[in-house]
Every structure is written in structure tokens, then in C-alpha cells.
């Protein structure tokens, strides 16, 4: 059977070049990419670049000021703040990337099935999606984490299961749009199997929108993990995360304000960088970008 060629996102050199030029014109996105590359590299290399064990307690050095040996000083029990920031960044980046990947996978499956098959399946899946969207996200996370406890695996799964709905709606809209294209109708008329049409012709056209949604999803996951850890329901000490570092510093916010400044600044920079990267990708990947 002759195959019907479908236009693939980014499959031609000219569109790729236009997208790259559009991205590079977005100064905020290029700066964000540099920042996130540095953060990811430090997260991967943290066992070799962190100067101290992030969990080692030294009461005699508690709340020490920044020095040549302790660049950012120590916390309330004498642990090196710089080392804990690096290890906390690894936790936050892992949670953000894995949770966003899982939520995107769920959203793509739900949205794709809903749009392609339509009818009763579409109605059921979209009403379930609407129901999930109606639940206050943060309170849902609080309840689930209070019941099942904190931990890296639990927080990744919970954030993913609570964040897939916008992706499902985006994918559904894109698939409904592409489903009416002549090359899709031609493939179906030539007898192409349903899974072939979905995988070969429909889902590739959703890639630009999904990439943008995934990038913004990473920022959202980092923010949620930090908030849950700050409330004591996320990553549990002595494992460092930016959220529980904020929690530990709240009693010293007036006497040692830098303890709260550093993790708060890292959360702010990471979230803003992912949002800026998402904006740049959206501008670059949209038609005519």
C-alpha cells in the first residue's frame, strides 16, 4: 500500500532555520537556556563539584557567615549552604523533568484518544478531564501527600497525575484540527490502520504545542515541589531541596536573612527561566514564527 506523506513538524531545513532564528531573537529565552543548561550541568555533576557533604552536621559551625571556605555560610546545624543548594537543585530539576514528562505522556494519550475516536469515548474522557480541572490543585496535592507521605517518588507521581489535564486539552484541539486535513483522509481512504494514522500523521503535528506545554510544566512542577517541601509534605530532611531549605530558614529570617534568600532566589530563577524558555519556544514554533 502506498504511504501518504504527511508534513512533519520540523522535518524541513527551512522551517528549522526559521524556528532557530526566531528563538535566538528572543533574548529572554536564550538567556534562560544558558541558565538552565548551567543548572542541569551542575545537577548532573554535583557529587564532584559540591565542596562538602550536604547532610554533614557541624554544630560548632552553625549559622556561620560566608567565607573563603564556606562560600554561602552554614545553616542552623552547620551544614554547608552552597553544597545543599547544589544537591537541592538536582532534586528540583529531577522532580520537574520527570513529573512534566509523565504528565505530558498522560495528556497526549488522553487527548489523542479523545479527539481521534470521538463519540462516547470523547465525552467520557473530556468530562473526566473537566472534573479533574475543577479540583483545586494545591489542596488536592496537600491531601494526597498527607495521606501517602512525602518522598521523591510520591511527589513526582502526584504532581504528574494532577497536571496532565491542560496537555490533554491542547492535544485534543490539535488532533481535531489535523484530523480534517486531506492527507489524513487520504491515508484512511487507502486503508491505513488507526494506530498508523495516529502515530504517523496526527501526533507529530502536536509536537510544537506539547513541547511548550512540557516546558511550562517543568516550572510548575518545581514550584509545586518547593511549596510542598516548605510545608513539610514533600522532600523530607536531611535530603536537601530548595523548599525544605526555606522551611528550615524561616526561624532565622530576621537574624540570618541570607539563609532564606539563596533557596528562594534559586526557585525564582529556575521557574522564571523555564517560563521564558517556554515563551521563546512558543514564538519560534508557532506557524509563521
PyMOL commands that set and color helices and strands:
alter all, ss='L'
color gray80, all
select helices_A, chain A and resi 13-25+27-49+59-61+81-117+119-134+137-148+152-161+165-179+182-189+194-230+242-252+257-285
alter helices_A, ss='H'
color red, helices_A
deselect
rebuild
show_as cartoon
